[in-house]
Amino acid sequence: NAGVTQTPKFQVLKTGQSMTLQCAQDMNHEYMSWYRQDPGMGLRLIHYSVGAGITDQGEVPNGYNVSRSTTEDFPLRLLSAAPSQTSVYFCASSSAGAGFDEQFFGPGTRLTVL
Amino acid sequence: AQSVTQLDSQVPVFEEAPVELRCNYSSSVSVYLFWYVQYPNQGLQLLLKYLSGSTLVKGINGFEAEFNKSQTSFHLRKPSVHISDTAEYFCAVILANAGGTSYGKLTFGQGTILTVHP
């Protein structure tokens, strides 16, 4: 299993540009989430999904869109990039199964918005 | 809503010394508790978790944590650290018994950078 994969690893955008951060998992997990990590603030939840076709907002959703058309993929779209979106983005997935299972994290995408 | 506070942003320690990283949480309902570790330029890896049962939880790499419900704390400890333990550590919570809608929603603390000196 590859686990959770994210592309690209690094990206530089200009203010106003749009882009999509890709996330995929091959563990057949129901739950997928996007977090952003900023120094001194830990990780904050942007959007999450409890299954294909179902998404919801997290703590910091503004400026980001998501969709979940398949179990495997959960892309994060930046509609019009702003310098405040400079951050490291992590995708995670988990499965409830018979109880709560841990969240598995991807390696991250480091985004800089100029 | 739940929140997590990690009381130390940086903890320097010498090799083979014991260490404790402190975590307090606030929630009006029961939570599950986690510690994650992030090595430089990597993603997060689960160290240990508390879901129920014994309040002393053992994890990987010799770490353990104790859940204290009355003090709403979940401090992480290791009796003897190695240089390789240098990393950032995150405490996190998720609502327990809230059904499937809570499972994608971890709330993290601000992180504690552990630096182990030779």
Contacts between the chains, C-beta under 8 A, distances in Angstrom:
chain1	res1	chain2	res2	distance
A	4	B	43	7.9
A	30	B	100	7.4
A	30	B	103	7.9
A	31	B	100	7.6
A	31	B	103	4.9
A	31	B	104	4.1
A	32	B	104	6.6
A	33	B	104	4.5
A	33	B	105	7.1
A	33	B	106	7.3
A	35	B	106	7.7
A	35	B	108	7.8
A	40	B	9	6.9
A	40	B	110	5.8
A	40	B	111	7.5
A	41	B	110	6.1
A	42	B	4	7.7
A	42	B	6	7.9
A	42	B	90	6.0
A	42	B	108	3.8
A	42	B	109	5.4
A	42	B	110	4.7
A	42	B	111	5.2
A	43	B	44	7.7
A	43	B	90	6.9
A	43	B	92	8.0
A	43	B	106	7.5
A	43	B	108	4.5
A	44	B	108	7.3
A	45	B	104	8.0
A	45	B	105	5.8
A	45	B	106	6.9
A	45	B	107	7.5
A	48	B	104	3.5
A	48	B	105	5.8
A	49	B	104	6.6
A	50	B	100	5.6
A	50	B	101	6.1
A	50	B	103	7.1
A	50	B	104	6.1
A	56	B	101	7.9
A	58	B	105	6.6
A	59	B	107	8.0
A	90	B	43	6.2
A	90	B	44	6.9
A	92	B	44	7.9
A	92	B	104	7.9
A	92	B	106	7.7
A	94	B	103	6.0
A	94	B	104	6.9
A	96	B	100	5.6
A	96	B	103	5.3
A	99	B	51	6.6
A	100	B	32	5.7
A	100	B	51	6.1
A	100	B	94	7.0
A	100	B	96	7.6
A	100	B	103	6.2
A	102	B	34	7.3
A	102	B	46	4.6
A	102	B	49	6.3
A	103	B	46	7.7
A	103	B	104	7.9
A	103	B	106	6.1
A	105	B	36	7.9
A	105	B	43	4.2
A	105	B	44	4.3
A	105	B	45	7.6
A	106	B	43	5.8
A	107	B	42	6.6
A	107	B	43	4.7
A	108	B	42	7.8
A	108	B	43	5.6
